[in-house]
Amino acid sequence: MLSKLRKTAVCMISLVIAFSIVGCSGSKKQNDSGSGSAVNYIPEDLAGNLVLSGYSNYENDNDLFFFAQAFALQYPSVDVQIDNGYSYDEYIETLDDRIMSGDIGDVIVIPSSKVAEYAEKGWILDLSEDAYGVIDYTATSYKRLYPSAIFMEAAYSAAMYDGRFYMCPTEYLNQAVILNLDMLDKAGIENPVPKDDWTWDDLISYAEALSEHGCETPVLMNYSDYSIWGTFARGFGGNLYSDVDFASKNVELDLTDPNVIEGFKYLADNFLRTGYASEKQTKDVSADELSKYGIIIADHADVVRWQKALSESTDEGGFNWEFAHMPGFKGTDENGKEIVIKNIGVEALGLAVINHDVVDALSGSGADDIEMTDEERQEAEENRKSTIKNAKTLALYAMVEDAAVAYCGSGGYKVPALKSANLMKFWREYPLSGKNTSVFSLYSASDYPAVITSFMSWSASGEITDNIAEIFNKYAADTSLEHIDDLVQEIQDAANANQ
């Protein structure tokens, strides 16, 4: 339980509700399609107290409250306290420290980039067995839910680690392009908003024109992040890993695959050695700096962060811009027809359950049972089991469509990770009305999970994430280097040694 909340907006949801929703009273029978017989499906009678930790996108952001309120309709005897006093950036930056100090809730919002680390450290619980066949009691007919079927594929994959499900996805963060139409117009580019089949060659031609017309850094993109460099590594048909032992699912990293190397060289030669790409990360660029870039590759969380500047009209000192889908690489299909092959990196946010046995020991906030009586020890164990049960049920409630819409829909600042909610258009008008926000998730068949741990261990992936930027920058700085193979070989060997 949360031991010492800082900067917290607290909402206690303690709704005393008559059993009026479908299935709560047991008076309405629903058909179990699995058994073919009419059965009363009644939600388990859960009771207790939980804290749900997340972030706020804006003042009086009630998204977590509405999600918890939807949960309370189903489980009215579970009181959910909301801890959302941090902005998105503050929340993500302080999350590790808050967990280690015990200043965190029972259910927490985490990014997919943290799933593997937290799982290996034992900070979060495995949700696999509990998530398989969650019952949607709000459906008009009996319905079981399965994560692999209901979530956007890339989000589901990003929530997995070592074949286990540790995070119930809520938000979908794929990469897209922001075009500075004012700068492109000055660079002489007519009709700058491309069709969705445009390529990286087309984007490079934009960068060249921008550079020729005085733009110092035409492109802002997180090229050292797998969501970006992975796009290039996969763009020419490269496979980042190879099966060593299929039976045991062992893999080896294969950054020196010739097709992967071709992608690396394309990125380095066309964006880094040319100086077209900024070394800054999107998180380090203020909203006031955006107008100096002609092309910005970012995800939805970046757009929310920059909302004020992007929503300003040109008359108020802003700049004219539009979204474009991520470009691809020219290729051919199985029939030899020319196509554009896209690979779009996706991270996700979702709900995880804190493992208090581990985290309380880290923070020193766990109960000292040495002086407990047997009865007190038994009561503490029962309370622990109850809290875990309640917390897992709350986290997995994001699998229910009504709950997912409540989580993402009130302010419209979130792209739903649940397929059915994602297909609804309520979120596309926000946070910037009138813009082509459909680029976020509309072409999900091209998306891949932008976490290396989807195929490697967390310890092994660290060798790559910690060193890939240095490799790219070293290659870009030393133009006498003709090959990048030798540079990536070292981190490949180190990563495979840690598998």
MOHU-V900960 format. One record per residue. N is the residue number from 1. RES is the residue in one letter. NEAR is the number of other C-alpha atoms within 12 Angstrom. Layout:
BEGIN
n=N res=RES near=NEAR
n=N res=RES near=NEAR
END
This chain:
BEGIN
n=1 res=M near=38
n=2 res=L near=34
n=3 res=S near=24
n=4 res=K near=18
n=5 res=L near=25
n=6 res=R near=22
n=7 res=K near=21
n=8 res=T near=26
n=9 res=A near=26
n=10 res=V near=28
n=11 res=C near=28
n=12 res=M near=23
n=13 res=I near=30
n=14 res=S near=26
n=15 res=L near=21
n=16 res=V near=16
n=17 res=I near=20
n=18 res=A near=16
n=19 res=F near=22
n=20 res=S near=18
n=21 res=I near=26
n=22 res=V near=25
n=23 res=G near=31
n=24 res=C near=27
n=25 res=S near=20
n=26 res=G near=19
n=27 res=S near=15
n=28 res=K near=21
n=29 res=K near=20
n=30 res=Q near=29
n=31 res=N near=21
n=32 res=D near=19
n=33 res=S near=13
n=34 res=G near=13
n=35 res=S near=10
n=36 res=G near=10
n=37 res=S near=13
n=38 res=A near=16
n=39 res=V near=19
n=40 res=N near=21
n=41 res=Y near=29
n=42 res=I near=26
n=43 res=P near=27
n=44 res=E near=23
n=45 res=D near=20
n=46 res=L near=27
n=47 res=A near=26
n=48 res=G near=29
n=49 res=N near=32
n=50 res=L near=44
n=51 res=V near=42
n=52 res=L near=48
n=53 res=S near=50
n=54 res=G near=46
n=55 res=Y near=39
n=56 res=S near=34
n=57 res=N near=33
n=58 res=Y near=22
n=59 res=E near=14
n=60 res=N near=20
n=61 res=D near=31
n=62 res=N near=30
n=63 res=D near=35
n=64 res=L near=47
n=65 res=F near=37
n=66 res=F near=29
n=67 res=F near=39
n=68 res=A near=44
n=69 res=Q near=35
n=70 res=A near=33
n=71 res=F near=44
n=72 res=A near=38
n=73 res=L near=33
n=74 res=Q near=40
n=75 res=Y near=36
n=76 res=P near=32
n=77 res=S near=26
n=78 res=V near=35
n=79 res=D near=32
n=80 res=V near=41
n=81 res=Q near=37
n=82 res=I near=40
n=83 res=D near=40
n=84 res=N near=36
n=85 res=G near=29
n=86 res=Y near=31
n=87 res=S near=27
n=88 res=Y near=29
n=89 res=D near=22
n=90 res=E near=22
n=91 res=Y near=30
n=92 res=I near=28
n=93 res=E near=18
n=94 res=T near=21
n=95 res=L near=29
n=96 res=D near=26
n=97 res=D near=17
n=98 res=R near=31
n=99 res=I near=42
n=100 res=M near=28
n=101 res=S near=27
n=102 res=G near=32
n=103 res=D near=34
n=104 res=I near=47
n=105 res=G near=45
n=106 res=D near=45
n=107 res=V near=46
n=108 res=I near=50
n=109 res=V near=45
n=110 res=I near=45
n=111 res=P near=40
n=112 res=S near=42
n=113 res=S near=38
n=114 res=K near=40
n=115 res=V near=48
n=116 res=A near=40
n=117 res=E near=29
n=118 res=Y near=35
n=119 res=A near=34
n=120 res=E near=22
n=121 res=K near=22
n=122 res=G near=26
n=123 res=W near=36
n=124 res=I near=39
n=125 res=L near=38
n=126 res=D near=35
n=127 res=L near=37
n=128 res=S near=27
n=129 res=E near=18
n=130 res=D near=30
n=131 res=A near=35
n=132 res=Y near=21
n=133 res=G near=24
n=134 res=V near=31
n=135 res=I near=31
n=136 res=D near=34
n=137 res=Y near=40
n=138 res=T near=30
n=139 res=A near=20
n=140 res=T near=14
n=141 res=S near=21
n=142 res=Y near=29
n=143 res=K near=24
n=144 res=R near=26
n=145 res=L near=27
n=146 res=Y near=27
n=147 res=P near=40
n=148 res=S near=28
n=149 res=A near=21
n=150 res=I near=33
n=151 res=F near=37
n=152 res=M near=41
n=153 res=E near=30
n=154 res=A near=41
n=155 res=A near=48
n=156 res=Y near=44
n=157 res=S near=40
n=158 res=A near=49
n=159 res=A near=49
n=160 res=M near=41
n=161 res=Y near=34
n=162 res=D near=28
n=163 res=G near=24
n=164 res=R near=29
n=165 res=F near=38
n=166 res=Y near=49
n=167 res=M near=50
n=168 res=C near=56
n=169 res=P near=50
n=170 res=T near=51
n=171 res=E near=47
n=172 res=Y near=48
n=173 res=L near=43
n=174 res=N near=48
n=175 res=Q near=50
n=176 res=A near=43
n=177 res=V near=39
n=178 res=I near=45
n=179 res=L near=41
n=180 res=N near=37
n=181 res=L near=32
n=182 res=D near=29
n=183 res=M near=35
n=184 res=L near=38
n=185 res=D near=22
n=186 res=K near=21
n=187 res=A near=25
n=188 res=G near=20
n=189 res=I near=26
n=190 res=E near=15
n=191 res=N near=15
n=192 res=P near=32
n=193 res=V near=31
n=194 res=P near=24
n=195 res=K near=18
n=196 res=D near=26
n=197 res=D near=24
n=198 res=W near=26
n=199 res=T near=27
n=200 res=W near=32
n=201 res=D near=20
n=202 res=D near=25
n=203 res=L near=39
n=204 res=I near=29
n=205 res=S near=26
n=206 res=Y near=41
n=207 res=A near=40
n=208 res=E near=30
n=209 res=A near=29
n=210 res=L near=35
n=211 res=S near=29
n=212 res=E near=21
n=213 res=H near=20
n=214 res=G near=19
n=215 res=C near=29
n=216 res=E near=23
n=217 res=T near=33
n=218 res=P near=41
n=219 res=V near=44
n=220 res=L near=40
n=221 res=M near=39
n=222 res=N near=34
n=223 res=Y near=38
n=224 res=S near=34
n=225 res=D near=33
n=226 res=Y near=38
n=227 res=S near=38
n=228 res=I near=42
n=229 res=W near=40
n=230 res=G near=39
n=231 res=T near=42
n=232 res=F near=42
n=233 res=A near=38
n=234 res=R near=38
n=235 res=G near=37
n=236 res=F near=31
n=237 res=G near=26
n=238 res=G near=25
n=239 res=N near=27
n=240 res=L near=36
n=241 res=Y near=29
n=242 res=S near=20
n=243 res=D near=17
n=244 res=V near=15
n=245 res=D near=10
n=246 res=F near=10
n=247 res=A near=8
n=248 res=S near=10
n=249 res=K near=17
n=250 res=N near=19
n=251 res=V near=27
n=252 res=E near=29
n=253 res=L near=36
n=254 res=D near=32
n=255 res=L near=37
n=256 res=T near=30
n=257 res=D near=26
n=258 res=P near=22
n=259 res=N near=23
n=260 res=V near=30
n=261 res=I near=35
n=262 res=E near=29
n=263 res=G near=35
n=264 res=F near=43
n=265 res=K near=32
n=266 res=Y near=30
n=267 res=L near=39
n=268 res=A near=37
n=269 res=D near=29
n=270 res=N near=28
n=271 res=F near=38
n=272 res=L near=36
n=273 res=R near=25
n=274 res=T near=26
n=275 res=G near=26
n=276 res=Y near=37
n=277 res=A near=39
n=278 res=S near=32
n=279 res=E near=27
n=280 res=K near=24
n=281 res=Q near=23
n=282 res=T near=33
n=283 res=K near=27
n=284 res=D near=19
n=285 res=V near=25
n=286 res=S near=21
n=287 res=A near=25
n=288 res=D near=19
n=289 res=E near=21
n=290 res=L near=40
n=291 res=S near=33
n=292 res=K near=29
n=293 res=Y near=39
n=294 res=G near=46
n=295 res=I near=45
n=296 res=I near=44
n=297 res=I near=44
n=298 res=A near=41
n=299 res=D near=41
n=300 res=H near=40
n=301 res=A near=35
n=302 res=D near=37
n=303 res=V near=39
n=304 res=V near=31
n=305 res=R near=31
n=306 res=W near=30
n=307 res=Q near=25
n=308 res=K near=22
n=309 res=A near=27
n=310 res=L near=35
n=311 res=S near=26
n=312 res=E near=20
n=313 res=S near=15
n=314 res=T near=16
n=315 res=D near=9
n=316 res=E near=12
n=317 res=G near=16
n=318 res=G near=24
n=319 res=F near=30
n=320 res=N near=29
n=321 res=W near=33
n=322 res=E near=33
n=323 res=F near=36
n=324 res=A near=35
n=325 res=H near=40
n=326 res=M near=48
n=327 res=P near=37
n=328 res=G near=33
n=329 res=F near=32
n=330 res=K near=23
n=331 res=G near=19
n=332 res=T near=14
n=333 res=D near=12
n=334 res=E near=8
n=335 res=N near=8
n=336 res=G near=9
n=337 res=K near=11
n=338 res=E near=13
n=339 res=I near=18
n=340 res=V near=25
n=341 res=I near=30
n=342 res=K near=35
n=343 res=N near=40
n=344 res=I near=42
n=345 res=G near=45
n=346 res=V near=49
n=347 res=E near=48
n=348 res=A near=47
n=349 res=L near=43
n=350 res=G near=48
n=351 res=L near=45
n=352 res=A near=48
n=353 res=V near=47
n=354 res=I near=47
n=355 res=N near=38
n=356 res=H near=37
n=357 res=D near=28
n=358 res=V near=25
n=359 res=V near=33
n=360 res=D near=29
n=361 res=A near=19
n=362 res=L near=22
n=363 res=S near=25
n=364 res=G near=18
n=365 res=S near=22
n=366 res=G near=22
n=367 res=A near=19
n=368 res=D near=15
n=369 res=D near=15
n=370 res=I near=10
n=371 res=E near=10
n=372 res=M near=14
n=373 res=T near=12
n=374 res=D near=12
n=375 res=E near=12
n=376 res=E near=16
n=377 res=R near=17
n=378 res=Q near=14
n=379 res=E near=15
n=380 res=A near=19
n=381 res=E near=19
n=382 res=E near=15
n=383 res=N near=21
n=384 res=R near=26
n=385 res=K near=20
n=386 res=S near=23
n=387 res=T near=32
n=388 res=I near=35
n=389 res=K near=30
n=390 res=N near=36
n=391 res=A near=45
n=392 res=K near=38
n=393 res=T near=39
n=394 res=L near=52
n=395 res=A near=48
n=396 res=L near=44
n=397 res=Y near=47
n=398 res=A near=47
n=399 res=M near=50
n=400 res=V near=42
n=401 res=E near=37
n=402 res=D near=30
n=403 res=A near=38
n=404 res=A near=45
n=405 res=V near=38
n=406 res=A near=34
n=407 res=Y near=44
n=408 res=C near=41
n=409 res=G near=34
n=410 res=S near=27
n=411 res=G near=29
n=412 res=G near=33
n=413 res=Y near=38
n=414 res=K near=49
n=415 res=V near=51
n=416 res=P near=46
n=417 res=A near=51
n=418 res=L near=44
n=419 res=K near=34
n=420 res=S near=23
n=421 res=A near=34
n=422 res=N near=33
n=423 res=L near=24
n=424 res=M near=24
n=425 res=K near=24
n=426 res=F near=25
n=427 res=W near=36
n=428 res=R near=30
n=429 res=E near=21
n=430 res=Y near=29
n=431 res=P near=33
n=432 res=L near=30
n=433 res=S near=20
n=434 res=G near=15
n=435 res=K near=24
n=436 res=N near=27
n=437 res=T near=35
n=438 res=S near=33
n=439 res=V near=34
n=440 res=F near=44
n=441 res=S near=45
n=442 res=L near=31
n=443 res=Y near=31
n=444 res=S near=32
n=445 res=A near=19
n=446 res=S near=30
n=447 res=D near=40
n=448 res=Y near=37
n=449 res=P near=39
n=450 res=A near=40
n=451 res=V near=40
n=452 res=I near=41
n=453 res=T near=41
n=454 res=S near=35
n=455 res=F near=33
n=456 res=M near=36
n=457 res=S near=32
n=458 res=W near=30
n=459 res=S near=24
n=460 res=A near=29
n=461 res=S near=35
n=462 res=G near=28
n=463 res=E near=30
n=464 res=I near=39
n=465 res=T near=32
n=466 res=D near=20
n=467 res=N near=25
n=468 res=I near=33
n=469 res=A near=29
n=470 res=E near=22
n=471 res=I near=33
n=472 res=F near=38
n=473 res=N near=29
n=474 res=K near=23
n=475 res=Y near=29
n=476 res=A near=31
n=477 res=A near=18
n=478 res=D near=18
n=479 res=T near=17
n=480 res=S near=11
n=481 res=L near=20
n=482 res=E near=18
n=483 res=H near=25
n=484 res=I near=35
n=485 res=D near=26
n=486 res=D near=19
n=487 res=L near=29
n=488 res=V near=32
n=489 res=Q near=24
n=490 res=E near=22
n=491 res=I near=30
n=492 res=Q near=32
n=493 res=D near=22
n=494 res=A near=24
n=495 res=A near=33
n=496 res=N near=29
n=497 res=A near=19
n=498 res=N near=21
n=499 res=Q near=25
END
